[in-house]
């Protein structure tokens, strides 16, 4: 507990997302734009793998800080100051993304480590003010996380070739730390509504970033029929991506997480949000990369790499939103699985045509998903109404194994 006369770092009751958190998030979305640019300039297997590696580190810094701020009082001056300090470090990290595998690797590695250390330190301080619980789980998580941080720091100082392997080992160390922390059996201090809201905001800002990419390509070009067609199709796909997540799924994820027993809350948050939303956001990056290339060359058939970025990106977004839902509810969204397979086949068939057609195929698949799931509106409405009555509560219960449309 906080000492007498000193304001507690831990919130006395669950809080909504605050402006300092949104400010922090915006810097990370800028990092996403940098990953998009890096991937578009290196659309090869090796380039994509390096982008995935960098994005993991960026995402892990963001998601760990999200866990830190979840129980914290983000109106506390000290919490705000540490969050703004982390924002400043993240800004340097984001501006160094395109140089991370060059000779200036430490310009990425050092601010990354600073962000993580600030987050871990604040996490420990907030947890120590949590009364009547074993604090060993956070201490264990913090200690194991130091292994990955050391590997990232050393990796930034060695040659670019060795850096890749050390940073891959850092990812493995992060996953081991998360697995061990989740296996401890302790109860994490988490507010499900805040977790769902933070991830939902990151998703919507990332989708917005993909629109900025398309708009930037259109702004400086003469208005031709092919340019208008691909820009309109890209806008339609972005809107349908939004609908496929926010139409009902985001509320359902929050509902099921809020209904989880406290002892399972940490593991479910880790799997459904921290892990499953990584490929989901990576899918938005893939869509943005494809959109940038298609808008730049609206009269030429897209290359196989661009079509693959479009198809794989949308599949990651839609597929891992379904994985997140399955992890929380135990239910399989069959329509998403089937229509993604149909979409993949159709993309192969139209790959050699004008670039608007791959976008039309993707839009058609997304529209079908949205329409089919809208037919289950009574179920989605029941979830929203039940959640509205208990926005911050939880009920005990486990997932069942039924399949949904």
Secondary structure as UniProt FT lines:
FT   TURN            4..5
FT   HELIX           19..41
FT   HELIX           45..70
FT   TURN            74..75
FT   HELIX           77..95
FT   HELIX           97..99
FT   TURN            100..105
FT   HELIX           106..128
FT   TURN            131..132
FT   HELIX           136..157
FT   HELIX           160..183
FT   HELIX           192..219
FT   HELIX           225..246
FT   TURN            247..248
FT   HELIX           249..258
FT   HELIX           262..269
FT   HELIX           270..275
FT   HELIX           276..296
FT   TURN            297..299
FT   HELIX           304..329
FT   STRAND          332..333
FT   HELIX           334..350
FT   TURN            351..352
FT   HELIX           355..374
FT   TURN            375..376
FT   HELIX           377..389
FT   TURN            390..392
FT   STRAND          403..404
//
